[in-house]
């Protein structure tokens, strides 16, 4: 079974654009769970332009499904995750000025750094996932850090899906096979949508979890949040 974790960053972006607390990210997270989502993902960034660090503290008190905190492991992020102790932390190599995540880790170059982070979080009983490109060397490099899982960065798949879905998915199948061979858990995320999710799910062996935010929240503007979550869950059947 592949689990759906809803990234609620875009809800916070809308809230922050006006000030106040409308929409309420805590209420939306609870609604997502009530509508069937099996996890909630947040990605706090240093400028707090969407999810704020204080939001994470409030969410930890109420989220009853898997809570996944993703982000660049700078000092403040490490302190936050250490305090909150979510079920999962996903390490993402975001540049400070990145609009959104745009690349996975070079797990070979940063092996020592990532190994230290993995050891720190695993000692707190937090499952660790490392965000990587669909590249066999990066998957094997992730294994060397001791991480529990990897999350495949799926933007290249989504970008080329319409023109040639077989070619678009091929490197992801190869990366997934390597992850399975090495005993790594497998997550995926970035630009997965109702258009491309089913094909990805059907062809990626051992896919445990997808984290979806932008497309899902955008769909919800037209289809309603409850209906949208149900539609995404159907794509994962």
C-alpha positions as a Markdown table, in Angstrom:
| # | Residue | x | y | z |
|---|---|---|---|---|
| 1 | Unk | 0.0 | 0.0 | 0.0 |
| 2 | Unk | 1.3 | 3.5 | -0.9 |
| 3 | Unk | 0.4 | 6.1 | 1.6 |
| 4 | Unk | -0.7 | 9.7 | 0.7 |
| 5 | Unk | 0.9 | 12.5 | 2.7 |
| 6 | Unk | -0.6 | 15.9 | 2.0 |
| 7 | Unk | 1.9 | 18.8 | 2.0 |
| 8 | Unk | 0.0 | 21.8 | 3.4 |
| 9 | Unk | 2.6 | 24.5 | 2.7 |
| 10 | Unk | 0.3 | 26.2 | 0.1 |
| 11 | Unk | -2.4 | 26.6 | 2.7 |
| 12 | Unk | 0.1 | 28.6 | 4.8 |
| 13 | Unk | 1.1 | 30.6 | 1.7 |
| 14 | Unk | -2.5 | 31.7 | 1.3 |
| 15 | Unk | -2.8 | 32.6 | 5.0 |
| 16 | Unk | 0.4 | 34.6 | 5.0 |
| 17 | Unk | -0.6 | 36.6 | 2.0 |
| 18 | Unk | -3.3 | 38.3 | 4.0 |
| 19 | Unk | -2.2 | 38.0 | 7.6 |
| 20 | Unk | -4.4 | 36.6 | 10.4 |
| 21 | Unk | -5.2 | 32.9 | 10.5 |
| 22 | Unk | -7.5 | 32.3 | 7.5 |
| 23 | Unk | -7.2 | 29.6 | 6.3 |
| 24 | Unk | -6.2 | 27.8 | 9.5 |
| 25 | Unk | -3.4 | 25.4 | 8.7 |
| 26 | Unk | -4.1 | 23.3 | 11.8 |
| 27 | Unk | -7.8 | 22.9 | 10.8 |
| 28 | Unk | -6.8 | 22.0 | 7.2 |
| 29 | Unk | -4.4 | 19.4 | 8.5 |
| 30 | Unk | -7.1 | 17.8 | 10.6 |
| 31 | Unk | -9.5 | 17.9 | 7.7 |
| 32 | Unk | -7.0 | 16.2 | 5.4 |
| 33 | Unk | -6.7 | 13.4 | 7.9 |
| 34 | Unk | -10.5 | 13.2 | 8.3 |
| 35 | Unk | -10.9 | 13.0 | 4.5 |
| 36 | Unk | -8.5 | 10.0 | 4.3 |
| 37 | Unk | -4.9 | 11.4 | 4.0 |
| 38 | Unk | -2.5 | 9.0 | 5.8 |
| 39 | Unk | 0.1 | 11.7 | 6.6 |
| 40 | Unk | 0.7 | 15.4 | 6.8 |
| 41 | Unk | 3.9 | 17.0 | 5.4 |
| 42 | Unk | 5.3 | 20.5 | 6.1 |
| 43 | Unk | 8.4 | 22.2 | 4.7 |
| 44 | Unk | 9.5 | 25.1 | 6.9 |
| 45 | Unk | 12.0 | 27.4 | 5.3 |
| 46 | Unk | 14.2 | 30.0 | 7.0 |
| 47 | Unk | 12.1 | 33.0 | 5.8 |
| 48 | Unk | 8.9 | 31.3 | 6.9 |
| 49 | Unk | 7.2 | 32.4 | 3.7 |
| 50 | Unk | 4.7 | 29.6 | 4.1 |
| 51 | Unk | 4.8 | 27.1 | 7.0 |
| 52 | Unk | 6.1 | 28.9 | 10.1 |
| 53 | Unk | 8.2 | 27.2 | 12.7 |
| 54 | Unk | 5.5 | 27.9 | 15.3 |
| 55 | Unk | 2.9 | 26.1 | 13.0 |
| 56 | Unk | 5.0 | 22.9 | 13.3 |
| 57 | Unk | 4.8 | 23.0 | 17.1 |
| 58 | Unk | 1.0 | 23.4 | 16.9 |
| 59 | Unk | 0.6 | 20.7 | 14.3 |
| 60 | Unk | 2.6 | 18.2 | 16.4 |
| 61 | Unk | 0.0 | 18.5 | 19.1 |
| 62 | Unk | -2.9 | 17.4 | 16.9 |
| 63 | Unk | -1.7 | 15.4 | 13.9 |
| 64 | Unk | -2.6 | 11.7 | 14.5 |
| 65 | Unk | -1.3 | 10.3 | 11.2 |
| 66 | Unk | 2.3 | 10.3 | 10.1 |
| 67 | Unk | 3.9 | 13.7 | 10.6 |
| 68 | Unk | 6.7 | 14.4 | 8.1 |
| 69 | Unk | 8.9 | 17.5 | 8.4 |
| 70 | Unk | 11.0 | 18.2 | 5.4 |
| 71 | Unk | 13.7 | 20.8 | 4.7 |
| 72 | Unk | 17.3 | 21.9 | 4.5 |
| 73 | Unk | 18.9 | 20.7 | 7.8 |
| 74 | Unk | 20.4 | 24.0 | 8.9 |
| 75 | Unk | 20.9 | 24.6 | 12.7 |
| 76 | Unk | 17.4 | 25.9 | 13.2 |
| 77 | Unk | 15.7 | 23.1 | 11.3 |
| 78 | Unk | 17.7 | 20.5 | 13.3 |
| 79 | Unk | 16.6 | 22.1 | 16.6 |
| 80 | Unk | 13.0 | 22.1 | 15.5 |
| 81 | Unk | 12.9 | 18.5 | 14.4 |
| 82 | Unk | 14.8 | 17.5 | 17.6 |
| 83 | Unk | 12.1 | 19.3 | 19.6 |
| 84 | Unk | 9.1 | 18.0 | 17.7 |
| 85 | Unk | 10.3 | 14.5 | 17.0 |
| 86 | Unk | 8.0 | 13.7 | 14.1 |
| 87 | Unk | 7.5 | 10.2 | 12.7 |
| 88 | Unk | 9.7 | 11.1 | 9.7 |
| 89 | Unk | 12.2 | 13.8 | 8.7 |
| 90 | Unk | 13.0 | 14.3 | 5.1 |
| 91 | Unk | 16.4 | 16.0 | 4.4 |
| 92 | Unk | 16.2 | 18.3 | 1.4 |
| 93 | Unk | 19.2 | 20.4 | 0.0 |
| 94 | Unk | 17.2 | 23.6 | -0.6 |
| 95 | Unk | 19.1 | 26.8 | -1.3 |
| 96 | Unk | 17.9 | 29.7 | 0.8 |
| 97 | Unk | 16.4 | 31.5 | -2.2 |
| 98 | Unk | 14.9 | 28.4 | -3.8 |
| 99 | Unk | 11.2 | 28.8 | -4.8 |
| 100 | Unk | 10.7 | 25.1 | -4.4 |
| 101 | Unk | 12.9 | 22.0 | -4.1 |
| 102 | Unk | 14.8 | 21.6 | -7.4 |
| 103 | Unk | 17.4 | 18.9 | -6.9 |
| 104 | Unk | 18.3 | 15.9 | -4.7 |
| 105 | Unk | 21.4 | 15.5 | -2.5 |
| 106 | Unk | 24.8 | 14.6 | -3.9 |
| 107 | Unk | 24.9 | 11.7 | -1.4 |
| 108 | Unk | 28.5 | 10.9 | -2.3 |
| 109 | Unk | 29.9 | 14.4 | -1.8 |
| 110 | Unk | 27.9 | 15.0 | 1.4 |
| 111 | Unk | 28.1 | 11.5 | 2.8 |
| 112 | Unk | 29.8 | 12.4 | 6.1 |
| 113 | Unk | 27.4 | 15.3 | 6.7 |
| 114 | Unk | 24.3 | 13.2 | 5.9 |
| 115 | Unk | 25.6 | 10.3 | 8.0 |
| 116 | Unk | 25.9 | 12.6 | 11.0 |
| 117 | Unk | 22.4 | 13.9 | 10.5 |
| 118 | Unk | 21.0 | 10.4 | 10.1 |
| 119 | Unk | 22.7 | 9.2 | 13.2 |
| 120 | Unk | 21.3 | 12.2 | 15.2 |
| 121 | Unk | 17.7 | 11.8 | 14.1 |
| 122 | Unk | 17.6 | 8.0 | 14.3 |
| 123 | Unk | 18.9 | 8.2 | 17.9 |
| 124 | Unk | 15.7 | 10.1 | 18.6 |
| 125 | Unk | 13.6 | 7.4 | 17.0 |
| 126 | Unk | 12.8 | 9.6 | 14.0 |
| 127 | Unk | 12.7 | 7.8 | 10.6 |
| 128 | Unk | 15.0 | 9.5 | 8.1 |
| 129 | Unk | 14.4 | 10.0 | 4.4 |
| 130 | Unk | 16.9 | 11.6 | 2.0 |
| 131 | Unk | 15.7 | 13.5 | -1.0 |
| 132 | Unk | 17.6 | 12.2 | -4.1 |
| 133 | Unk | 17.5 | 12.3 | -7.9 |
| 134 | Unk | 16.7 | 9.1 | -9.8 |
| 135 | Unk | 20.4 | 8.2 | -10.1 |
| 136 | Unk | 21.8 | 4.8 | -9.1 |
| 137 | Unk | 25.0 | 6.4 | -7.6 |
| 138 | Unk | 22.9 | 8.7 | -5.4 |
| 139 | Unk | 20.7 | 5.9 | -4.2 |
| 140 | Unk | 23.8 | 3.8 | -3.3 |
| 141 | Unk | 25.3 | 6.9 | -1.7 |
| 142 | Unk | 22.2 | 7.3 | 0.4 |
| 143 | Unk | 22.4 | 3.7 | 1.6 |
| 144 | Unk | 25.9 | 4.4 | 2.9 |
| 145 | Unk | 24.6 | 7.1 | 5.2 |
| 146 | Unk | 22.4 | 4.6 | 7.1 |
| 147 | Unk | 19.2 | 6.4 | 6.2 |
| 148 | Unk | 15.9 | 4.5 | 6.5 |
| 149 | Unk | 14.4 | 5.7 | 3.2 |
| 150 | Unk | 15.0 | 7.9 | 0.2 |
| 151 | Unk | 12.5 | 10.2 | -1.5 |
| 152 | Unk | 12.8 | 10.3 | -5.3 |
| 153 | Unk | 12.6 | 13.9 | -6.7 |
| 154 | Unk | 9.9 | 13.4 | -9.4 |
| 155 | Unk | 9.9 | 16.8 | -11.2 |
| 156 | Unk | 11.8 | 15.4 | -14.2 |
| 157 | Unk | 9.2 | 12.6 | -14.5 |
| 158 | Unk | 6.3 | 15.1 | -14.3 |
| 159 | Unk | 7.9 | 17.5 | -16.8 |
| 160 | Unk | 8.3 | 14.8 | -19.5 |
| 161 | Unk | 5.3 | 12.6 | -18.7 |
| 162 | Unk | 3.1 | 14.0 | -21.5 |
| 163 | Unk | 5.6 | 13.7 | -24.2 |
| 164 | Unk | 6.9 | 10.2 | -23.4 |
| 165 | Unk | 5.8 | 8.6 | -20.2 |
| 166 | Unk | 7.8 | 5.4 | -20.8 |
| 167 | Unk | 11.0 | 7.3 | -21.2 |
| 168 | Unk | 10.1 | 9.7 | -18.3 |
| 169 | Unk | 9.7 | 6.9 | -15.8 |
| 170 | Unk | 12.6 | 4.7 | -16.8 |
| 171 | Unk | 15.3 | 6.2 | -14.6 |
| 172 | Unk | 12.8 | 6.1 | -11.6 |
| 173 | Unk | 12.1 | 2.4 | -12.1 |
| 174 | Unk | 15.9 | 1.8 | -12.2 |
| 175 | Unk | 16.4 | 3.8 | -9.0 |
| 176 | Unk | 13.6 | 2.1 | -7.3 |
| 177 | Unk | 15.0 | -1.3 | -8.2 |
| 178 | Unk | 18.3 | -0.4 | -6.7 |
| 179 | Unk | 16.6 | 1.0 | -3.5 |
| 180 | Unk | 14.7 | -2.3 | -3.1 |
| 181 | Unk | 17.8 | -4.3 | -3.7 |
| 182 | Unk | 19.6 | -2.3 | -0.9 |
| 183 | Unk | 16.7 | -2.5 | 1.5 |
| 184 | Unk | 15.9 | 1.2 | 1.4 |
| 185 | Unk | 12.4 | 2.4 | 1.9 |
| 186 | Unk | 11.0 | 4.4 | -1.0 |
| 187 | Unk | 9.1 | 7.6 | -1.0 |
| 188 | Unk | 8.5 | 10.1 | -3.9 |
| 189 | Unk | 7.4 | 13.6 | -4.4 |
| 190 | Unk | 7.4 | 16.8 | -6.4 |
| 191 | Unk | 4.9 | 17.7 | -9.2 |
| 192 | Unk | 3.0 | 14.4 | -8.9 |
| 193 | Unk | -0.6 | 15.0 | -9.9 |
| 194 | Unk | -3.9 | 13.4 | -10.9 |
| 195 | Unk | -2.5 | 13.3 | -14.4 |
| 196 | Unk | 0.6 | 11.3 | -13.7 |
| 197 | Unk | 0.3 | 9.7 | -10.3 |
| 198 | Unk | -1.4 | 6.4 | -11.3 |
| 199 | Unk | 1.2 | 5.5 | -13.9 |
| 200 | Unk | 4.0 | 6.3 | -11.5 |
| 201 | Unk | 2.4 | 4.2 | -8.8 |
| 202 | Unk | 1.8 | 1.3 | -11.1 |
| 203 | Unk | 5.4 | 1.2 | -12.4 |
| 204 | Unk | 7.5 | 1.9 | -9.3 |
| 205 | Unk | 8.1 | -1.2 | -7.2 |
| 206 | Unk | 8.0 | -0.9 | -3.5 |
| 207 | Unk | 6.6 | 2.7 | -3.3 |
| 208 | Unk | 5.7 | 3.4 | 0.3 |
| 209 | Unk | 4.6 | 7.0 | 0.3 |
| 210 | Unk | 4.0 | 10.0 | -1.9 |
| 211 | Unk | 4.1 | 13.6 | -0.6 |
| 212 | Unk | 1.9 | 15.9 | -2.7 |
| 213 | Unk | 1.1 | 19.5 | -2.1 |
| 214 | Unk | 0.9 | 22.0 | -4.9 |
| 215 | Unk | -1.2 | 20.0 | -7.4 |
| 216 | Unk | -3.5 | 18.6 | -4.7 |
| 217 | Unk | -4.3 | 22.0 | -3.2 |
| 218 | Unk | -4.7 | 23.5 | -6.6 |
| 219 | Unk | -7.2 | 20.7 | -7.6 |
| 220 | Unk | -9.0 | 21.3 | -4.3 |
| 221 | Unk | -9.9 | 24.9 | -5.4 |
| 222 | Unk | -12.1 | 23.4 | -8.2 |
| 223 | Unk | -13.0 | 20.0 | -6.8 |
| 224 | Unk | -13.2 | 20.5 | -3.0 |
| 225 | Unk | -10.6 | 19.2 | -0.5 |
| 226 | Unk | -12.4 | 16.1 | 0.5 |
| 227 | Unk | -13.2 | 15.0 | -3.0 |
| 228 | Unk | -9.7 | 15.8 | -4.2 |
| 229 | Unk | -8.1 | 13.7 | -1.5 |
| 230 | Unk | -10.4 | 10.8 | -2.3 |
| 231 | Unk | -9.4 | 11.1 | -6.0 |
| 232 | Unk | -5.7 | 11.0 | -5.2 |
| 233 | Unk | -6.2 | 8.0 | -3.0 |
| 234 | Unk | -8.0 | 6.2 | -5.8 |
| 235 | Unk | -5.0 | 6.8 | -8.0 |
| 236 | Unk | -2.9 | 4.9 | -5.5 |
| 237 | Unk | -5.2 | 1.8 | -5.4 |
